Amino acid sequence: MSVTGWDDTESYTLRGSGPQGAEESTVPTGGSSLLTRVILMIVGCTLLVGMIAMGVSSVLVGRQQREALTHRAALVGTLQASAMGQAVWEYDTRGVEAMIRGLMAEDPAVRSVKVWAASGGRGGHGEPLVTVERPAGRAELATIERQIGISGSTGERTMVGLLRLTYSLEEAESATLTALAPMAGLVLFSLLSVIGMISILLNRLVLAPLARLTRSAGEIAAGDYRVRLRNRRADEIGQLTVAFNHMAKTVHGYTERLEQRVAERTEELRHSNEQLAVVNRQVMDSIQYASLLQSAILPDERAMARRLDGLCVLWRPRDVVGGDFHIFREFDDGRFLIGVADCSGHGVPGAFMTMTVSAILDHVLSETPDSDPAAILGRLNRMVRAALARGRDNPRFDNGLDIGLCLVRPDRGDLLFAGGRIGLHIVETAAGSGSVGEVKGDAQSLGYRRSDIGHRFTTHRVDLAPGRSFYLTTDGFLDQAGGARGFGFGNRRFNAMLLAHAAVPMADRKAAFAAALAEHQGDRPQRDDITLVGFTVAPARSPAHSATVSAAECATDSGGAESPFRPIHP
């Protein structure tokens, strides 16, 4: 146990407790100490008291000195008036003047002496008999008047003149300063002694214990909670020491319990994080494997490329897995189906929907091979609705899909299109000036609670003309937010993009479309799954038997006029 402290209050450190190796706390320096300020206050007060005492003493001593000097002047005047009575009676001016000059030579405080004879009138009126003066100086003056008289043979005293003395009080002022000098020294010595004793006692009894308390509090603030103070006093400092020890003990206990709890919580968090890491790894492994399963239901692009003159597929789920997928099914007679589907949901729920819809679509195609797309969509609508019937009791459960489906018939030189909220974009470049049109799908989704299971989808017929390319896209591409104001990509920008890259080989358009989307998207997150399928296919024979439908004819007039393209139901 290491002990440091003062006479009756010591600080000590408990061993085996508190943080080890903690950095020493430093007390900010600068400014004056409490002892210095207290000494300055004491000096100021004592100097003020000393100055007041000296002022009072100077007034009292000065008054005494002036009274003594005035009394002396009165005695001198009385004696001098008695001495010069005979000379004044005889009008002996030389004798009177000699007496006056002798007086002024003996007493430097005399500044002027005037003598009047009795015939000159009482009270100093008229011309004085003798007048002797010297510079008065700046000191205060005192005037003494005495009657000059002589005594007769009978003892009767007769007034023969008047004596007026003017005394300077400068001697009284000098005597006052001389008398106050030892007193001032004594007062100064007393003040210094009092200041020294008060400073020593104040430092020993108050300031030094407070300094130890301050340093101990700094050690606690630095993290060393082992500091304790020994106390053998019952005054205010002792009470403060008791309160400090209680605080240090309480803080030490709280700190130890807090450290223990922190260690326990840290261990629990570490264990929980390990469990979460395991669960997260399992979930991510499952999702990654689900991504492999979802990729397995997607058509092989190499098989698609063998049947098409040009192919462009951009499939970009928002998460690892998504709710979009594209379709390609071949038939024995050389015809094939190609399309895109946008199922409800994202991530894992969306991926489950894609696998469910893909399985139902395979079942529909096995029952209605080589059928038109409208019939396929109608049966798919009913079967998806039936497959998800168990979840209809939950009002939050409502799932379905949007789809665009093309039956390509190279032997007949055309394709049949049917869509549920997904349209077919057609780019025409054979005439020398490019144009873009859209064959809109029906405003009807499939499989939802609000979907009409009796709805008859419309089949649209489009010729496979040279220079004509076809595009199917989900709404993830068109609705992607971007630009300065966060607007969606939109149909107008989409059509302009298709037309701008119409001369690029179909295999290179995927990168061009992805770059255009990224430029519009910027730093904004992808908001939906994105699927785009573009293709070109040449007819097996010339379609001279049917009227050619241009891309401009596929577009619906913006004013609401009926399109010249007429849908068919084979």
C-alpha positions in Angstrom: 0.0 0.0 0.0 1.5 3.3 -1.1 0.6 6.3 1.0 0.9 10.0 0.1 -0.8 12.9 1.8 -0.6 15.6 4.5 -0.7 15.7 8.3 -4.2 14.6 9.0 -5.6 13.6 5.6 -3.8 11.0 3.5 -4.5 9.3 0.2 -3.7 5.7 -0.5 -4.2 3.2 -3.3 -5.8 -0.2 -3.0 -3.8 -3.1 -4.4 -5.2 -5.6 -6.8 -8.0 -3.4 -8.1 -8.7 -0.8 -10.8 -7.3 -0.7 -14.3 -3.7 -1.3 -14.8 -1.4 0.7 -17.0 -3.9 3.6 -17.3 -2.5 6.8 -18.6 -1.8 9.4 -16.0 -4.3 12.2 -16.0 -2.9 15.7 -16.5 -4.4 18.7 -14.8 -4.7 21.7 -17.1 -2.1 24.4 -16.3 -2.4 28.1 -16.6 -3.9 30.8 -14.4 -3.2 31.5 -10.7 -3.5 29.0 -7.9 -6.1 29.3 -5.2 -3.3 30.1 -2.7 -2.0 33.0 -4.8 -5.5 34.4 -5.2 -6.2 34.1 -1.5 -2.9 35.8 -0.7 -3.7 38.6 -3.1 -7.1 39.1 -1.5 -5.5 39.2 2.0 -2.8 41.6 0.9 -5.4 43.9 -0.7 -7.6 43.8 2.4 -4.7 44.4 4.8 -3.3 47.2 2.7 -6.7 48.8 2.6 -7.0 48.5 6.4 -3.4 49.8 6.8 -4.0 52.8 4.6 -7.2 53.7 6.5 -5.3 53.3 9.8 -2.4 55.4 8.6 -4.8 58.0 7.3 -6.7 58.2 10.7 -3.3 58.3 12.5 -2.0 61.0 10.3 -5.1 63.1 11.0 -4.9 62.6 14.8 -1.1 63.1 15.0 -1.3 66.1 12.8 -4.0 67.7 14.9 -1.9 67.0 18.1 1.2 68.5 16.5 -0.7 71.6 15.3 -2.2 72.1 18.8 1.3 71.7 20.4 2.7 74.2 17.9 -0.1 76.7 18.5 0.3 76.3 22.2 4.0 77.1 21.9 3.2 80.1 19.8 0.8 81.4 22.4 3.4 81.0 25.2 6.1 82.7 23.0 3.6 85.6 22.2 2.8 86.0 25.9 6.5 86.1 27.0 7.5 88.3 24.1 4.7 90.8 24.9 5.8 91.0 28.5 9.4 91.5 27.5 8.9 94.4 25.1 6.4 96.4 27.2 9.0 99.0 28.4 10.4 99.4 24.9 7.0 100.0 23.3 6.1 102.4 26.1 9.2 104.4 25.3 8.7 104.0 21.5 12.1 102.3 21.2 11.7 100.9 17.8 15.2 99.6 17.6 14.9 97.7 20.8 11.6 96.3 19.7 13.0 95.3 16.4 16.0 93.7 18.0 13.8 91.6 20.2 11.7 90.5 17.2 14.7 89.6 15.2 16.2 87.6 18.1 12.8 85.8 18.4 12.7 84.9 14.6 16.3 83.8 14.8 15.6 81.4 17.6 12.2 80.2 16.3 12.1 79.4 12.6 8.3 78.8 12.7 7.7 82.6 13.1 6.9 84.1 9.8 6.0 87.7 10.7 5.8 89.9 13.8 3.9 93.2 14.0 3.9 95.6 17.0 1.5 98.5 17.5 1.8 101.2 20.1 -1.2 102.1 22.2 -1.7 105.3 20.4 -2.2 103.3 17.2 -5.4 101.9 18.5 -6.3 98.5 19.8 -6.8 95.5 17.5 -3.9 96.3 15.2 -5.4 99.3 13.5 -3.2 101.9 12.1 0.4 101.9 11.1 2.4 99.3 13.2 5.3 100.5 15.1 7.6 97.6 14.0 7.0 95.0 11.3 9.4 92.1 10.6 8.4 89.4 8.0 10.0 86.5 6.0 8.5 84.2 3.3 5.5 82.4 4.6 5.8 79.3 2.4 3.0 76.9 1.5 2.2 75.6 5.0 -0.8 76.6 7.0 -0.4 79.7 9.2 -1.6 80.5 12.7 -2.0 84.0 14.1 -1.5 84.9 17.8 -2.3 88.3 19.2 -1.2 89.5 22.7 -1.5 92.8 24.5 1.6 94.6 25.5 1.5 96.1 28.9 3.6 97.5 31.8 2.9 97.3 35.5 3.0 100.5 37.7 4.2 100.9 41.2 0.9 100.0 42.6 0.8 96.8 40.5 -1.8 98.1 38.1 -1.1 96.8 34.6 -1.4 99.3 31.7 -1.8 98.4 28.1 0.8 100.1 25.9 0.6 98.2 22.6 -0.4 95.0 20.6 1.7 92.1 19.4 0.7 89.9 16.5 2.7 86.8 15.7 2.1 84.7 12.5 3.3 81.1 13.0 3.9 78.5 10.2 2.5 75.0 10.8 5.1 73.4 8.5 7.0 72.2 11.6 3.8 70.4 12.7 3.5 68.6 9.3 7.2 67.5 9.4 6.7 66.3 13.0 3.6 64.4 11.9 5.6 62.6 9.1 8.4 61.9 11.5 6.1 60.5 14.1 4.2 58.4 11.5 7.3 56.8 9.9 7.9 54.2 12.7 4.2 53.6 12.9 4.0 52.9 9.2 7.0 50.5 9.4 5.3 48.7 12.4 2.0 48.5 10.5 3.7 47.1 7.4 5.7 44.5 9.4 2.5 43.5 11.2 0.6 43.1 7.9 3.3 41.0 6.4 3.5 38.8 9.5 -0.3 38.4 9.5 -0.3 37.6 5.7 2.5 35.0 6.2 0.8 33.3 9.1 -2.6 33.3 7.4 -1.1 31.9 4.2 0.7 29.1 6.0 -2.3 28.1 8.1 -4.6 28.4 5.1 -2.4 26.3 2.9 -1.9 23.7 5.6 -5.5 23.5 6.8 -7.5 24.1 3.5 -5.6 24.5 0.3 -3.2 21.5 0.6 -6.1 19.1 1.4 -8.1 20.5 -1.5 -5.1 20.0 -3.8 -4.9 16.4 -2.7 -8.6 15.9 -3.3 -8.3 17.5 -6.7 -5.4 15.2 -7.7 -7.3 12.2 -6.4 -10.4 13.2 -8.4 -8.2 13.5 -11.5 -6.9 10.0 -11.0 -10.5 8.7 -10.7 -11.4 10.6 -13.9 -8.4 9.0 -15.6 -9.8 5.5 -14.8 -7.9 4.6 -11.5 -10.8 3.9 -9.1 -8.5 2.6 -6.4 -7.8 6.0 -4.8 -8.9 6.4 -1.2 -8.3 9.3 1.3 -7.5 8.8 5.0 -9.3 11.2 7.3 -8.7 12.2 10.9 -10.7 15.5 10.8 -14.2 16.3 11.8 -14.5 19.7 10.1 -15.8 20.5 6.6 -12.6 19.1 4.9 -13.2 15.9 6.8 -16.8 15.7 5.7 -15.7 16.3 2.1 -13.1 13.5 2.4 -15.8 11.1 3.7 -18.0 12.1 0.7 -15.1 11.6 -1.7 -14.3 8.1 -0.3 -17.9 7.1 -0.6 -18.1 8.4 -4.2 -14.8 6.6 -5.1 -16.1 3.3 -3.6 -19.4 3.6 -5.4 -17.8 4.3 -8.7 -15.4 1.5 -8.2 -18.2 -1.0 -7.5 -20.3 0.3 -10.5 -17.2 0.0 -12.7 -16.4 -3.5 -11.7 -20.0 -4.6 -12.2 -20.3 -2.7 -15.5 -17.1 -4.3 -16.7 -18.4 -7.7 -15.8 -21.7 -7.1 -17.5 -20.0 -5.7 -20.5 -17.8 -8.8 -20.7 -20.9 -11.0 -20.4 -22.8 -9.0 -23.0 -19.8 -9.1 -25.3 -19.6 -12.8 -25.0 -23.3 -13.1 -25.7 -23.0 -10.8 -28.7 -20.1 -12.8 -30.0 -22.0 -16.0 -29.6 -25.1 -14.4 -31.2 -23.0 -13.1 -34.1 -21.5 -16.5 -34.6 -24.9 -18.0 -34.8 -26.1 -15.2 -37.1 -23.1 -15.7 -39.3 -23.9 -19.4 -39.5 -27.6 -18.7 -40.2 -26.7 -16.0 -42.7 -24.2 -18.4 -44.4 -26.9 -21.1 -44.6 -29.4 -18.6 -45.9 -27.0 -17.2 -48.5 -26.0 -20.7 -49.5 -29.7 -21.6 -49.9 -30.3 -18.5 -51.9 -27.2 -19.1 -54.1 -28.4 -22.6 -54.7 -31.9 -21.3 -55.4 -30.3 -19.0 -58.0 -28.8 -22.1 -59.6 -32.2 -23.7 -59.6 -33.8 -20.6 -61.1 -31.1 -20.4 -63.8 -31.9 -24.1 -64.6 -35.4 -23.3 -65.7 -34.3 -20.5 -68.0 -33.8 -21.5 -71.6 -30.4 -22.1 -73.0 -29.4 -19.1 -75.1 -27.3 -21.3 -77.4 -30.4 -23.3 -78.2 -32.3 -20.1 -78.8 -29.6 -18.7 -81.0 -29.8 -21.8 -83.3 -33.4 -21.0 -84.1 -33.1 -17.2 -84.3 -31.1 -15.0 -86.7 -30.3 -12.6 -83.8 -30.8 -12.8 -80.1 -30.3 -10.3 -77.2 -31.2 -11.4 -73.6 -30.7 -9.0 -70.6 -31.8 -10.8 -67.4 -31.0 -8.9 -64.2 -32.9 -9.8 -61.0 -32.9 -7.1 -58.3 -31.6 -9.6 -55.7 -29.7 -12.9 -56.1 -32.9 -14.4 -57.4 -36.0 -12.6 -58.7 -39.5 -12.9 -60.1 -38.7 -12.4 -63.8 -37.9 -15.1 -66.3 -37.9 -15.6 -70.1 -39.5 -18.4 -72.1 -38.4 -20.5 -75.0 -40.1 -23.7 -76.1 -39.5 -25.6 -79.4 -42.1 -27.7 -81.3 -41.6 -30.6 -83.7 -42.8 -28.7 -86.7 -40.2 -26.0 -86.4 -42.3 -23.5 -84.6 -41.3 -22.2 -81.2 -42.6 -20.0 -78.3 -40.6 -17.0 -77.0 -41.6 -14.6 -74.3 -41.0 -13.0 -70.9 -42.9 -13.2 -67.6 -43.0 -10.9 -64.6 -44.2 -12.7 -61.5 -45.2 -10.9 -58.3 -42.6 -10.4 -55.6 -38.8 -10.1 -55.5 -36.1 -12.2 -54.1 -37.0 -15.7 -52.8 -40.8 -15.3 -53.0 -40.5 -14.1 -56.6 -38.2 -17.0 -57.5 -40.7 -19.4 -56.0 -43.4 -17.9 -58.2 -41.2 -18.2 -61.3 -40.7 -21.9 -60.7 -44.4 -22.4 -60.0 -45.4 -20.5 -63.2 -42.8 -22.3 -65.3 -44.1 -25.7 -64.1 -47.7 -24.7 -64.8 -46.7 -23.4 -68.3 -45.0 -26.7 -69.1 -48.2 -28.5 -68.1 -50.3 -26.2 -70.2 -48.0 -26.7 -73.2 -48.2 -30.4 -72.8 -52.0 -30.3 -73.0 -52.3 -27.7 -75.8 -49.2 -28.2 -78.1 -48.8 -25.7 -81.0 -51.7 -23.7 -79.7 -52.0 -19.9 -80.2 -50.6 -17.7 -77.4 -54.1 -16.4 -76.4 -55.3 -19.9 -75.6 -52.1 -20.6 -73.7 -52.5 -17.4 -71.6 -56.1 -18.2 -70.8 -55.4 -21.6 -69.5 -52.3 -20.4 -67.6 -54.5 -17.7 -66.0 -57.0 -20.3 -64.7 -54.3 -22.9 -63.6 -52.2 -20.3 -61.7 -55.4 -19.1 -60.0 -56.3 -22.6 -59.0 -52.8 -23.5 -57.9 -52.7 -20.6 -55.5 -56.2 -21.0 -54.2 -55.2 -22.2 -50.8 -53.7 -18.8 -49.9 -56.8 -16.8 -50.8 -58.0 -16.9 -47.2 -55.2 -14.5 -46.3 -56.1 -11.0 -47.5 -52.4 -10.2 -47.8 -51.8 -13.1 -50.2 -52.4 -12.1 -53.8 -50.0 -13.4 -56.4 -49.9 -13.6 -60.2 -47.9 -12.5 -63.2 -47.7 -10.3 -66.3 -46.6 -12.1 -69.5 -45.9 -11.5 -73.1 -45.8 -14.6 -75.4 -45.0 -15.0 -79.1 -45.6 -18.1 -81.2 -43.1 -17.8 -84.1 -44.1 -19.7 -87.3 -41.2 -19.4 -89.7 -43.0 -21.8 -92.1 -45.8 -19.3 -92.5 -43.6 -16.2 -92.2 -45.3 -14.7 -89.2 -45.7 -14.7 -85.5 -48.7 -14.7 -83.2 -48.5 -12.5 -80.1 -50.6 -12.4 -77.0 -49.9 -10.4 -73.8 -51.1 -9.7 -70.3 -49.9 -6.2 -69.5 -46.7 -6.7 -71.6 -46.5 -5.5 -75.2 -44.4 -6.4 -78.2 -42.1 -3.7 -79.5 -41.3 -3.8 -83.2 -38.4 -2.0 -84.8 -38.6 -1.5 -88.6 -35.5 -0.6 -90.6 -36.0 -2.2 -94.0 -37.6 0.9 -95.6 -34.5 3.0 -95.1 -36.0 5.1 -92.3 -36.4 3.4 -89.0 -39.6 3.4 -86.9 -40.7 1.8 -83.7 -44.1 0.6 -82.8 -45.7 -1.5 -80.1 -48.4 -4.1 -80.1 -50.0 -3.7 -76.7 -51.0 -6.7 -74.6 -54.3 -7.0 -72.9 -54.9 -4.9 -69.8 -55.3 -8.1 -67.8 -52.8 -9.8 -65.4 -52.9 -13.5 -64.8 -53.6 -15.4 -61.6 -54.4 -12.5 -59.2 -57.5 -12.3 -57.1 -58.7 -9.5 -59.3 -57.9 -11.4 -62.6 -60.9 -12.5 -64.7 -60.5 -16.3 -65.2 -62.9 -16.1 -68.1 -61.0 -13.4 -70.0 -60.2 -14.2 -73.6 -56.8 -12.9 -74.5 -56.3 -11.3 -78.0 -54.0 -12.8 -80.5 -52.1 -10.4 -82.8 -50.5 -11.5 -86.1 -47.3 -9.9 -87.3 -45.3 -10.8 -90.4 -41.6 -11.8 -90.2 -40.4 -9.1 -92.6 -36.7 -8.5 -93.4 -35.1 -5.8 -91.2 -37.7 -6.2 -88.6 -36.7 -6.9 -84.9 -38.9 -7.7 -82.0 -38.5 -6.9 -78.2 -40.3 -8.1 -75.1 -39.5 -6.4 -71.7 -40.9 -6.5 -68.2 -41.8 -3.2 -66.5 -38.5 -3.3 -64.4 -36.6 -1.7 -67.4 -39.3 0.9 -68.1 -39.9 1.9 -64.4 -36.3 2.2 -63.4 -35.8 5.5 -61.7 -32.9 7.7 -62.7 -31.9 11.1 -64.1 -31.8 14.4 -62.2 -35.5 14.1 -61.0 -35.7 10.4 -60.5 -38.2 9.7 -63.2 -38.6 6.2 -64.8 -36.9 5.2 -68.0 -40.2 5.3 -69.8 -41.6 4.1 -73.2 -40.4 7.1 -75.1 -36.8 6.7 -74.0 -37.0 3.0 -74.5 -38.2 3.3 -78.1 -35.5 5.8 -78.8 -32.9 3.5 -77.4 -34.2 0.6 -79.6 -34.1 2.7 -82.7 -30.7 4.2 -82.0 -29.1 0.7 -81.8 -31.1 -0.8 -84.6 -28.0 -1.0 -86.8 -25.9 -2.6 -84.2 -25.6 -6.4 -84.4 -28.2 -8.1 -82.2 -25.5 -9.9 -80.2 -23.9 -6.5 -79.2 -27.1 -4.8 -78.3 -27.2 -6.3 -74.8 -24.1 -4.3 -73.7 -25.5 -1.1 -75.4 -28.9 -1.5 -73.6 -27.2 -2.2 -70.3 -25.0 0.9 -70.7 -28.0 3.1 -71.5 -29.8 1.8 -68.5 -26.8 2.4 -66.2 -26.4 5.9 -67.5 -30.0 6.7 -66.7 -29.9 4.9 -63.4 -26.8 6.6 -62.0 -26.3 6.0 -58.3 -29.9 5.1 -57.7 -30.7 1.5 -56.6 -32.4 -1.0 -58.9 -36.0 -1.0 -57.9 -37.4 -4.1 -59.8 -36.3 -7.2 -61.6 -35.3 -6.5 -65.2 -35.8 -8.8 -68.2 -35.4 -7.8 -71.9 -35.5 -10.3 -74.8 -34.8 -9.0 -78.4 -34.8 -11.3 -81.5 -34.8 -11.3 -85.2 -36.0 -14.2 -87.4 -36.3 -14.6 -91.1 -39.4 -16.3 -92.7 -39.1 -19.7 -94.2 -41.1 -18.6 -97.3 -42.3 -15.3 -98.7 -45.4 -14.0 -96.9 -47.1 -12.9 -100.2 -50.4 -14.4 -99.2 -50.9 -11.9 -96.3 -50.7 -8.2 -95.9 -47.5 -6.9 -94.3 -48.0 -5.2 -91.0 -45.5 -2.4 -90.5 -44.2 -1.2 -87.2 -46.1 2.0 -87.6 -49.3 0.0 -88.0 -48.6 -1.8 -84.7 -48.6 1.4 -82.8 -51.8 2.8 -81.3 -52.5 6.5 -82.1 -51.8 8.7 -79.1 -55.0 10.5 -79.6 -56.9 7.3 -79.0 -57.8 6.4 -82.6 -58.1 2.8 -83.6 -55.0 1.2 -85.0 -55.1 -0.1 -88.6 -53.7 -3.4 -87.3 -56.5 -5.9 -86.7 -56.1 -8.7 -84.2 -57.0 -12.3 -85.3 -58.2 -15.4 -83.6 -57.1 -18.4 -85.7 
